[in-house]
Amino acid sequence: MATHIAVAGNIGAGKTTLTGMLADHYQWTPLYEEVDENPYLVDFYEDMRRWSFNLQIFFLDSRFRQILNIRQSQGTIIQDRTIYEDAYIFATNLHSMGLMSSRDFDSYRNLFEGITSLVRPPELIIYLKASVPTLVRQIQKRGREYESSIRLDYLSRLNEHYENWVSGYTLGPLVTIDVDYLHFEEDPESMKFILREVDKQLSQQGITNRLPKVRKINK
């Protein structure tokens, strides 16, 4: 079974970018979030109340299929966003904002709990923490038209749910990277810091033999 690493974080935090950079550095296999393939995403941002349940079911199914893929694979796989964020962050936030009915939310959570009772959590989660201004700046930078209508209070509430989830996460190691200060895409020193943190966590679990020694960053 493959070693499972995951990158977590709010919309615009830089998950996809960091997933790609870590995959390149360690020669891991990346599994990206199905964004362009999602048939509900554009409709969701136009009418969240109408499409929230459909969107969350699509992502839950997509994430579960990725986990099954990881189970059947070898080596190390790095996943862009976890199955836990779908339920504890996004679906919970939609319900609390009145954008998903209690009936739909209960059905979703029952399905989520059934699925997650059958899966193994990642060996490591890397959480990208970012303030709303940083999220907005990075969302604008990538220029997805359907994301232009995202409300600031929506991002802020997601951040609150992320902090609650991270503070109570007990399923395995979790490293927090503050991207307000660590601009890993442009700053090599920030990226070296992240690599040292990843190396340390994997070393503590005895799986450093999965890392290419010639590319390892020394402490």
NORJO-V884852 format. One line per field, one symbol per residue. phi: phi as a letter, one per 30 degrees, with the letter a starting at -180 (. if undefined). burial: # if it has 9 or more other ideal C-beta (glycine too) atoms within 8 Angstrom, else .. A space follows every 50 residues. Layout:
phi = ???
burial = ???
//
This chain:
phi = .ddccbccldeidjedddeddddddcidcdbcddcddddcddddddaddd cddedddeddddddddddddeccbibbccdicdddeddcddddddddicb dddddddddddedddddcccdddacccccbdeedddddddddidedddcd ddddddddeddddddddcdbdldbcccdddcccddccedddddddddded ddddcibdddcdddcdddd
burial = .######################..#.####.##...#.##.###..#.. ##########.###.##.###.#.#####################....# ...##.###.##..##..#..#########.#.######......##..# ...######.##.###..#..####.#.#..#.#..#..########### ###.#.#..##....#...
//
